[in-house]
Amino acid sequence: MKKGDIINVKIDKIAFGGEGLGFYENLAVFVPMSVPGDIVKIKIISVKKNYARGLIEEILEKSSGRIEPRCKYFNKCGGCNFMMMDYKTQLDCKTDIVKNLIRDEKVIVNKTLGSKNSYNYRNKVIQPFGTKNHKIISGFYMKKTHEVVDMDNCIIQPKISNKIIRKIKEIAQKQSITIYNEKKHSGFLRNVMVRVNKKNEAMVVFIINSNKYEVLNPLIKKLTDSIKEIKSVYVSFNTIKTNVALGKKVKRLYGEYFLYEDICGYKFRISPKSFFQINLFQTERLYNLVLDLLGDIKNKNILDAYSGTGTISTLMSKRAKFVYGIEMVESSVKDAKLTAKENSIKNVEFITGKVEDEIDKLKDIDIVVFDPPRKGLDSSIIKVLGKRKIENIIYISCDPSTFIRDVKLLEEYGYILEEVHPVDMFPQTSHIEVVGKIRLKNV
Ligand SMILES: C[S@@+](CC[C@H](N)C(=O)[O-])C[C@H]1O[C@@H](n2cnc3c(N)ncnc32)[C@H](O)[C@@H]1O
């Protein structure tokens, strides 16, 4: 096989990362945007020793799970790479991907817990601005480029987020606000972040390429006058050449300091820089699943490692003897401490720092709940777990590949993975969240 060849292939399943996988003369062929059961005519774009990749030229036979994507930007944007599958097929594919990664009959892999709202769920969005024919546009970057797709309505975002961003573009255009040019590193307005809570209240953060924000004042006045759901406006200063949207410093320019969010009966504060789960309905289910997997913890000291704004710590505190939270983002820890105070919770302590630096200092831990970022656990943490022989671990992961890597390393120290629950936090996309229950052998 060589680049440029046109072949027909039947898609058997979806591989980790979201691409369809079929076989052609025993060679694995990956096909983006395909659905299991599709028969597709593809053009080969690369050939390696053990596999090839090809792009769909024509769908010869449609899978029964294939649907017409509801988003008009689907072909350009690339963010929702599962939107051409019906929701049941998306969930089945996610379960299958996790099973294929784990490849161990002894581990129970449960069916993926689906989301009631598979659209309009994404309560935090950051969009870059751009210009096209002198018109201000915003959206997401076109697949594998830094070119902004001009988008007025992203259907996985809440309607209010779309409305706010449309209004910002309209006002910014009238007020001749300049837009950041990545290549020249010039222009003022870089991105906007909108966070929305269950009550449909919004926080808007303008990310600017300047240390002076005053030019935003008339825009904010017009925006907040016309959209009453906006409860808080911040500016974030980001004057360096970087792909990271938010700058280090933020300043409140209008309204409240926080948004409040209700989760399982507790009120949590959300600040501009704090991590907060992006699909709220599923978050409650995720957290309840964690509580179920923990079982009876009334005599247990628990560590909530990577605790964010202290959501899981707070929920566990009701049942546990004591809970420690470790989190490196200061504003998140501040939010967590205030939540504990406001809810009169006495049996929690939040520590600002890196998990890898702090975990071994806590000597009385019975159980650990990990919820790390995509890169998973630092190898030094695995070594501490090996030495300390923690009886139970709950591991929440937004990247099953690093989750499996860490599980394999823990197995060398006598831990076993008992069960895994995929939870669909990110409908329409190939992203998968899993919760694993891990325990020490013979305990
Ligand atoms: C996936 S979030 C989980 C937050 C929280 N459990 C929740 O459900 O909202 C991961 C968190 O880990 C924090 N973080 C990333 N690396 C860290 C590290 N090395 N040590 C401590 N916290 C870290 C991030 O700031 C973020 O708040």
The ligand as an ORCA input file, in Angstrom:
! r2SCAN-3c Opt
* xyz 0 1
  C      -9.316     17.131     36.671
  S      -9.186     18.438     37.802
  C     -10.048     17.773     39.189
  C     -10.605     18.741     40.170
  C     -11.680     18.240     41.128
  N     -11.446     16.912     41.599
  C     -13.067     18.364     40.508
  O     -13.750     17.345     40.322
  O     -13.499     19.496     40.252
  C      -7.517     18.379     38.203
  C      -7.039     19.420     39.197
  O      -5.676     19.147     39.508
  C      -4.960     20.357     39.653
  N      -3.542     19.985     39.458
  C      -2.883     19.739     38.295
  N      -1.646     19.276     38.547
  C      -1.513     19.213     39.903
  C      -0.467     18.786     40.770
  N       0.692     18.335     40.297
  N      -0.669     18.848     42.113
  C      -1.850     19.326     42.599
  N      -2.881     19.734     41.817
  C      -2.720     19.676     40.485
  C      -5.604     21.274     38.637
  O      -5.396     22.622     38.992
  C      -7.091     20.855     38.723
  O      -7.765     21.630     39.686
*
